[in-house]
Amino acid sequence: MAELVVLGQKYLLGNYRQAPVVFVRGEGSRLYDKEGREYIDCAAGVAVCALGHAHPRLVRTIAEQAARLMHVSNYFFNEENVLLARELCEKTGYDKAFFCNSGAEANEAMLKLARRHYSAAGKPEKFRFIAFDNAFHGRTLATVNIGGTPAYKEGFGPKLEGVTHVPYGDLEAVRRAMGPDVCGIFVETVQGEGGVTPAPPGFLEGLRALCDEHDALLLLDEVQTGIGRTGRMLGMLHTSVRGDVVSLAKGLGGGFPIGAILVPERLAGALPSGTHGSTFGGNPLASAAARTVLSVLDDEHLVEEAERKGALLSSKLQAVAAKHPDLCELERGQGLLRALVLKPGVDARAVLGRARERGLLLTIAGGRGLRFTPPLVITDAEIDLAVERLDETLRSVRLDLVSGG
Ligand SMILES: Cc1ncc(COP(=O)(O)O)c(C=O)c1O
């Protein structure tokens, strides 16, 4: 394993802080490294592997589709893609889909659609976006500029013109920032990377009302919250709010790269032929994978299960937080998108490393949040085991603090 880590450090661009672990195999919610150690995967490739690893139906679909047809380009239709578009529209009530390969690309499409919608309507001056502090929308030039982490924008030349950031949850600040030049409010229903912060009650409803009042589009980034993660098919379904456009990626392919935006008929004309595209977007292989993800979600009732298991995980994490009040501040989240927020001064990265050594994979969100985004197929027993491993981890951290280690 160590040899591969050295090779990786030599040949891979150092833009990630990669842990010295090499995974070779996965099954359900378990991952196995090159030395045969087993881990409970509560990261799921950052909220991606909704069906866990090596789900037999997803494996079969990908193998069979690869053997039949992998790529043809968007100069032609392909069956899997058309059927996926129909299934997604029928499931969500939108009318049209555009496909790409990642969350950032889906968000780029959503940004372009919003601006072009107003430009085509003879209002090119309506191009400003309202976005939020601590938001995360991807790493392309436009999406880091919509995102709310200043450090991610530094060193990449002039900032994108026409973006105003306000604090997440602060409806009054949004109201003050609105104006006739605003084309869209760009928002996550739960801020994922920013720290697993659900929209406060009434916030999304307030944004919807402001968009209606000012003739602007409500653009929902559901890349992390979508496809059942929060216990509803889309995060917005926890409220009465409907986004004008929704972006998806992550869980949609269950590990196979795919992104999408969903659009109502009245906005479908914003991106006519020649205005946007993607070579790989909507390819038969990715589309077949996504179709299988959607049908497994239905057949195994995984969206409802995400709500039930989320409540179970939440109560267990609250108990852990209560047991370690010196290390933990609180627990929060929605469905199977949750975080245990550590107290200021506790080294989250060190805790993450120790959890990994005990066979528990997590990610960090918002600096102090130990984020849980397990596969939606995780079992109750695995949730128990994951929380036990976390408890042991925190106990060992406390022992070190007490002994000054
Ligand atoms: C809410 C949200 N939007 C967009 C993205 C970017 O997705 P990708 O990394 O697939 O480009 C992410 C990734 O974490 C995300 O959480």
The ligand as an SDF file (V2000), in Angstrom:
LIG
                    3D

 16 16  0  0  0  0  0  0  0  0999 V2000
  -24.1290   21.1880   -3.5890 C   0  0  0  0  0  0  0  0  0  0  0  0
  -23.0280   20.8270   -4.5330 C   0  0  0  0  0  0  0  0  0  0  0  0
  -23.0130   21.3710   -5.7600 N   0  0  0  0  0  0  0  0  0  0  0  0
  -22.0520   21.0780   -6.6530 C   0  0  0  0  0  0  0  0  0  0  0  0
  -21.0370   20.2150   -6.3520 C   0  0  0  0  0  0  0  0  0  0  0  0
  -19.9680   19.9260   -7.3590 C   0  0  0  0  0  0  0  0  0  0  0  0
  -20.1530   18.6730   -7.9010 O   0  0  0  0  0  0  0  0  0  0  0  0
  -18.9660   18.0010   -8.7590 P   0  0  0  0  0  0  0  0  0  0  0  0
  -17.8310   17.7940   -7.8260 O   0  0  0  0  0  0  0  0  0  0  0  0
  -19.5900   16.7370   -9.2650 O   0  0  0  0  0  0  0  0  0  0  0  0
  -18.6300   18.9590   -9.8430 O   0  0  0  0  0  0  0  0  0  0  0  0
  -21.0080   19.6220   -5.0850 C   0  0  0  0  0  0  0  0  0  0  0  0
  -19.9120   18.6960   -4.7100 C   0  0  0  0  0  0  0  0  0  0  0  0
  -19.6220   18.4570   -3.5800 O   0  0  0  0  0  0  0  0  0  0  0  0
  -22.0230   19.9400   -4.1530 C   0  0  0  0  0  0  0  0  0  0  0  0
  -22.0440   19.4120   -2.9340 O   0  0  0  0  0  0  0  0  0  0  0  0
  1  2  1  0
  2  3  1  0
  2 15  2  0
  3  4  2  0
  4  5  1  0
  5  6  1  0
  5 12  2  0
  6  7  1  0
  7  8  1  0
  8  9  2  0
  8 10  1  0
  8 11  1  0
 12 13  1  0
 12 15  1  0
 13 14  2  0
 15 16  1  0
M  END
$$$$
